């Protein structure tokens, strides 16, 4: 498996852009490995020694190169189209990959200024990973841009669909690992497109990442023929595109072509849906199947045992670097193969040519408001419902949204958006029964339950 395949599409990526894409991806791979192994000498300014290695190695390398490839490609898409893109990673154990990318785009340093964009920043970045008092090895809550932790496999796709409902401009790229694809929740989540309305919702682009192995053995879809995988996704209602290979330039070129074609297809579906010309159930949404080796670009063999492309690449492919000088030398050669001396300048910052590839401002996936809680807010009280409640309050009527309409009186229109001011501005009217506030209304209803009178049990009962 040396080349790539993306159907009939041809990418618009020229050789110079392809060089930059591969370089950015290699830089993310480098920082991923550095987080797993290093506590000092993060940019290899000096020869690697045992004292530079963490005393306890914990992390997941196997899935990370694929996650880094998708991140770099989505950056290209955002820069080309200006889209709002949210990245959901089902293999959430690939945490160092996501942290590396959010750091490279600059968001991480804005949220955590102590992890600066100079030589002191990478030192802090690698020391904190999987370290007491630092950050977890999974894509956790502290990771900017994350809405999905990924530790319990199976829920990535349903979270992706939940994110795009009623957010028509949002695209969620959801990477699904082939181990995760074997879980029941994920199998049920493929049906999410049946509930997606092109007229009012955003879009989900599933990216099924097949690397043929999970933590201790092969995967079902990873070992399945390409035709079987394609038929499965077509049965779920998708139009899949296949990208496969191990040559970085070929895979990057083919993935760019598949991504461009998929987004064009999404645009066409949404355009037709918003013009009113699309019938329910008609659209066949795109999906991408990406097949690359597990632990891609890592050690091919360790002590004569195959690593790349096997389950042994899942976590730490060189586990004895502190005890075994040959393993330490192999780690240094692996890390230097990503050419960190060309990727970071003398101050330790990412070179400008690569830094320019990341989107700007809130278009960066780590800085997207939808991925950072509290930065996107909508009114909890729709204006139409508020006017209706105000009318009913003036006439002494009851809440039209309540199942117990005869027993509650709804409150007048609030004078302030804050809950405290809202509560103090409305008349309080008690219902004649002990039933509580209006459960169907999306505004805070002013009905207060009347204390229920209880009868004491008879003696001896």
Order of alpha helices (4+ residues) and beta strands (2+ residues): alpha-alpha-beta-alpha-alpha-alpha-alpha-beta-alpha-beta-alpha-alpha-beta-alpha-beta-beta-beta-alpha-alpha-alpha-alpha-alpha
